[in-house]
C-alpha cells in the first residue's frame, strides 16, 4: 500500500499546476487507504492519474451535447476506478446542491399607491 500511495503522491507533487490531478490523486489515496487490496492495481506500470483523466474525458465526449459534456463526481470517480481496473463504486459521498426556492422580491399592493 505504501508503494501505491507514494506513486500517487509523486504524481500529485509533480503536477502542482493541474488541480484535477490533485483532486483525483487525493481521491485515489483515500480509496487505497480504505481498500488496501486495490494498491497493486495503482502501481501498474503505465497507469497514471493523468491517463485516468483522459479516460474521463473520453467518456464525457460520448455524452456530449452541443459541444458540452458533464460528469457527476460519482461518474467521474467510477471511471477512474474502472481505468485502474478496480471493481466497485467510489466510497466518497456526493454532495448535491438544492436550488433555493424562487422568492418574488416585488410585493406591491394597490393600497400602497392610495
C-alpha positions in Angstrom: 0.0 0.0 0.0 2.8 2.4 0.8 4.2 2.0 -2.7 0.9 2.9 -4.3 0.4 6.0 -2.0 4.0 7.1 -2.8 3.4 6.7 -6.5 0.2 8.8 -6.3 1.9 11.4 -4.1 4.8 11.7 -6.5 2.5 12.3 -9.4 0.5 14.9 -7.4 3.7 16.7 -6.4 4.9 16.7 -10.0 1.6 18.3 -11.2 1.1 21.2 -8.8 -0.3 23.3 -11.7 -3.1 20.8 -12.5 -5.9 20.9 -9.9 -7.6 17.9 -11.4 -4.6 15.7 -10.8 -4.7 16.9 -7.2 -8.4 16.0 -6.7 -8.2 12.6 -8.4 -4.9 11.8 -6.7 -6.3 12.6 -3.3 -9.4 10.5 -4.0 -7.2 7.6 -5.1 -5.1 7.9 -2.0 -8.2 7.8 0.2 -9.6 4.9 -1.8 -6.4 2.8 -1.5 -6.2 3.6 2.3 -9.8 2.4 2.7 -9.2 -0.6 0.3 -5.6 -1.8 0.6 -6.3 -4.7 -1.6 -6.5 -2.2 -4.5 -3.0 -1.0 -4.0 -1.4 -3.4 -6.5 -3.6 -2.0 -9.3 -2.4 1.5 -8.6 1.3 0.6 -9.2 0.8 -1.0 -12.6 3.4 0.4 -15.0 1.9 2.8 -17.5 -1.1 3.7 -15.3 -1.3 7.2 -14.0 -3.7 9.8 -12.7 -3.2 11.9 -15.8 -4.2 9.0 -18.0 -7.3 8.3 -15.8 -8.3 11.9 -16.5 -8.0 11.1 -20.2 -10.3 8.2 -19.7 -12.8 10.5 -18.0 -12.5 12.9 -21.0 -13.2 10.1 -23.4 -16.3 9.1 -21.5 -17.6 12.6 -21.3 -17.1 13.1 -25.0 -19.5 10.2 -25.6 -22.2 12.0 -23.6 -21.7 15.5 -25.1 -24.5 17.6 -26.4 -24.0 20.8 -28.3 -20.2 20.7 -27.6 -20.7 20.4 -23.8 -20.4 17.4 -21.6 -20.6 16.9 -17.8 -20.0 14.1 -15.4 -21.1 13.9 -11.8 -18.5 13.3 -9.2 -19.7 9.7 -8.8 -19.5 9.1 -12.5 -16.0 10.6 -12.7 -14.7 8.6 -9.8 -16.3 5.4 -11.1 -14.5 6.0 -14.5 -11.2 6.5 -12.7 -11.6 3.2 -10.7 -12.6 1.4 -13.9 -9.4 2.8 -15.6 -7.3 1.3 -12.8 -9.4 -2.0 -13.2 -10.8 -1.7 -9.7 -14.3 -3.2 -9.1 -16.9 -1.4 -7.1 -18.1 2.1 -6.6 -16.3 5.0 -5.0 -17.0 5.4 -1.3 -16.9 9.2 -1.4 -20.2 10.8 -0.8 -21.6 13.1 -3.5 -22.9 16.4 -2.4 -26.0 17.6 -4.2 -26.9 21.3 -4.4 -30.5 22.1 -3.9 -31.8 25.2 -5.7 -33.2 27.8 -3.5 -36.9 28.4 -3.9 -37.7 31.3 -6.1 -38.9 34.2 -4.0 -40.6 37.2 -5.5 -39.0 40.5 -4.3 -41.7 42.6 -5.9 -44.6 42.9 -3.5 -46.9 45.8 -4.2 -50.5 46.3 -3.2 -52.9 48.8 -4.7 -53.3 50.3 -1.2 -49.7 51.3 -1.3 -50.5 53.8 -4.1 -53.5 55.4 -2.5 
